């Protein structure tokens, strides 16, 4: 009996000693422990929700890809049927041609003018049949290539969207990890930045709907993305009149948060710079950032000490520069708002 008791109590003592050693540097009151535990549970639930949303999106896109693959298979079967039908018609035409050739040989042997006319008619008919077959075959091949290209493009687009969702989930997981470490003051400051983002969304609602301006909210910063099509002409760093009302709204919002740090970033695509005014994309992106910064600081309520500008050229693209549309997205000026968060 005593041996059994010793076997049970010894592991418990070892566990208590290990816990005491691990927690020697940290002590929580019951209320603090419950608060941390509840926050952990809430974050875990939020993470499960995000993972579930990711899985649903993934399943939806995979189902779409399966549907597209089924359409491809159906098209392939249709093409095979067309090829088979074409082959049957070819055999029929060849049999008819052989029959006509026999008639031609007979008519040639008779040598009359009428017979010669019939021979010529048959020759023309044969040529017309061959031309029609060639045109039909070319049309079928063209349609087939078109459908295959469209299907490949759709598949590639969905794969990119799935990768983008995976990256977004990874970023959210990273942000959740960082949020676990925030103090109450840090959370209050980040909540203020969330209010600022909401104010900007309301005041820039029209520009956001048009796609001229995009807001990106992260847990520790806010990025105001300004499309270059409304801000600059190609190869120039002078602000266009169309962008000034939007910059004025942004400036007014920024003045309400005098303790925030503001970084104005210029970005370009990867097309080499061909201008006597700028040596390269580095200089163009920097001058564009300075142009936006200069307009913002025309408001004397803004403190220049908390502002800075940077040019990144083509080296921080949002997306690959493979297409014209992607290059347009990469040509931009970002206004990055960073709150003053104690402890960070």
C-alpha positions, 0 to 999 in steps of 0.5 A: 500500500505504501509503495503504491502511495509513493509511486503516485506522490513522487511524479506529482512532486516532480511536476510541482517542482518543474512548474515552480522552476518554470514560473519562478520569474512570472507570477499571476494573480487569479484574476490576471490568470483568468483574464489571460486565459480568456484572451487566449481562448478568444484568440484561439476561437478567432484563429479557428474562425479564420482557418475555417473561412480560409478552408471554405474559400479554398474548397470553393476555389478548388470546386471551381477548378474541378468544374473548369476541369470538367468543362475542359474534359467535355470540350476534349470529348466534343473535339474528339467527336468533331475529329471523328465526324470530320474523319467520316466526312473525309472518307465519304468525300474521298469515296465520292472523289474516287467515284467522280474520278472514275466518271472522269476517266470514262468521260475522257475516253469519249472525248466530247465537249460536253464530257470535257465540261462535266470533267471540269465541273467535277474538278471544281466541285472536288476543289470546293469540297477540299477547301470547305474541309480545310476551312472547317478544320482550321476553324475547329482548331482555332476554337480549340486553342481559344478554349484551352487558353481561356481555361488555362488563364482561369486556372492560373487566376484561381491559383493566384487567388488561392495563394493570395488567401494563404498569404493573407491567412499567414499575415493574420496569424502573425498579427494574432500572435503580435496581438497576444503581446499587446498591453491595454495602452497599446490596444487603446492606441491601435483602436484609435488608429482603427477609428482613423481608418474608418474616418478616412473610409467615409471621407474617401468613399467615392475615390475608394469605389472608383479604385483611385485610392485603397486603404490597407489596415494592419494591426500596427499601421495603416497604408493609404495607397494612391493610384498613379493614374490620378496623381501623376502623368507618366514619367513626371513627378508633378501632382495632377489637379485630380488628386488634390481634393483627396490629398486634402481630405487625407491631410485633414484627417492626419492633423487630428492625430498629431502624435502619429508618424507618417512615411510617404513612399514612392513606388514604380513598375519595372519599366526602365526610365527613359527621361532626361529629367530623371536618371532612373526609377529610384529618382522618379519614385523619390521625387513623387514621394516628396511631391505628395509630402510637400503638399501635405505639409502645406497645412501648418497644423502638421508637424514636419518632425513626424513626417518622412519620405522614401523612394523604393523604385521598382523593388517593392511591387504589390504584384508581379510586373508580368501584365499591363494591369499589374504594372499599373497597380505597382505604380503608386504612392503609399502614405503609411500611418504608424501610431505611437504604441508604447512598448513597441 
